[in-house]
């Protein structure tokens, strides 16, 4: 089969369309003819040799797919050949064919294209996990979502609104309108040198703060995040894009406000964990996708032969929502 391969660790120019052995489905697996996949930060890190795939996972990039079942394992009962499915993978999405555990697959809603379906799994499952499983977000609470125009950010805004929470976001100034359109109640330009985001948050909330923060920046935002949290607040850290070090911080602030600081990843979780997360997210969000109440946000669609250009675009941080590859 054809697949996107990495010649050697490095920049986007190392990505080539080549040949790779077609995978074989196990008894509980679906072999999916891939119509679309989507880019994630993990893909760019793996391409650079900084994020190896989990043990036993395909070395091919790609953590999510949408496509058509080409073959179902002998013990599969939920899907059959010809069904349209999408879902999360530990790897292997940038290919003509991919393997997915049947319990990780979801049916593509009739009102969504393959490109839209491919834009759902990683970001909506990550956002659902952060907001509800880890952050315990409740109706009427406040959530602060950093990188609100990112793939996970656009998903988190919509999920938090569906939970009837009040949503605050940070993003670049030119991306704030998109966050507002998705339902954010308060948008904050994190690049404003005159007003730090924590001052904006506290001013907007009458110094009360927020209940849950979803953060990807880590070190540089840590002190401000702690200031933004109200008593019994939860900080969920999903990445360390700004660095992992915090200097000169008084840990007593965490004790006084009874705060929880939670770190998490998704790709390295057990299959059982990911299956349960898939089921919970699907039960909550699938009716909303079908009704159009929430939607995947697709910034752009590239033919997979232009994968290097797509990676360069992701690394430029210009996208609002997901970057999708159409597998032609």
Residue, then its C-alpha position, 0 to 999 in steps of 0.5 A: x500500500x501507499x503511505x507517507x514515510x519519514x526518510x530520516x528524522x528532520x523537517x517536513x522535507x523528510x516526508x515522502x509518499x512511498x510503499x509500506x506493507x499493508x496491515x492485517x486485522x486481528x480478530x477484533x480489528x477493522x481494516x479501514x480504507x482511509x479517506x482522510x486523516x488529520x495532523x497533530x502536534x505529535x506528528x511533527x514531533x515524531x517526524x523530528x524523532x522526538x516522540x516515538x510511537x508506543x510499543x506495538x504501534x505502527x511507525x507511520x504517522x497519523x493518530x486519527x482516520x475516517x474511511x470505509x471498512x475494507x475487512x472486519x476481523x472474525x470477532x467483530x460485531x459492530x461494523x461490517x465491510x462497507x461501513x463508514x467509520x472514524x476513530x483514534x489510532x496509536x499510529x498509522x493514519x497517513x496510509x491507504x489502509x489502517x487498523x483500528x480496534x472495533x471498539x475504538x471506531x465510531x460511525x461517521x454521521x450522515x451530515x459529516x464528510x470524511x474530512x470533517x470526521x477525520x478532524x474529530x477523534x484526537x481533539x474531541x477526545x483530548x478535550x473531553x478527557x481534560x474537561x470532564x474526566x480530569x477537570x470534572x467540569x460541572x454546569x455553571x462552572x467557569x473554564x479557561x481554555x488556552x490556545x482556544x483556536x487550536x484543534x483541541x481548543x476549538x473542541x473544548x470551547x464547544x464541549x464546555x458550552x454544551x456542558x453549560x459552563x462559562x468559557x474563557x479563552x486565550x488566543x492570538x488577537x486575529x483568532x479571537x473572533x473564531x473563538x467567539x463564534x464557537x461560543x466563548x464568552x470571554x476572549x483574551x489576546x495572550x500577546x497583549x504586553x499591557x494586560x497579562x491574561x490573569x489580570x483579564x481573567x480576574x477582572x472579568x470574574x470579579x476576582x473569583x477566578x475559574x474552576x478549570x483550566x486546560x493548558x498546553x504551555x506549562x512553565x511560562x503560564x504556571x504562576x498565572x494559571x494558579x492565580x486564575x484558579x478559584x478555591x478547589x480549582x483544577x489545572x489540567x496540563x496537556x503539553x509543555x509547548x513553552x517549556x517545563x520549568x517553573x522558578x521561584x514559585x510558592x507551593x503554599x498557594x496550591x495548599x491555601x486554595x486546595x488546587x489540583x494540578x493534573x498532567x495527562x497524555x492520551x496516546x500512551x494510555x492503555x487501549x482499555x482507557x482509550x476505549x472507555x474514553x471513546x465510548x463516553x465521548x461518543x455518548x456525550x457528543x455524537x447526538x450533538x454532531x448529528x444535530x449540528x450543535x457542535x462541529x469539527x472545525x476544519x481549517x484546511x484540507x491538503x492532498x496527502x501528496x502535499x503533506x510536507x506543505x501541510x506540516x509547514x503550515x501547522x508549524x507556522x501556527x496560522x491554523x484555526x482548527x484542524x488541518x486535514x489530509x485527503x488520502x487520494 
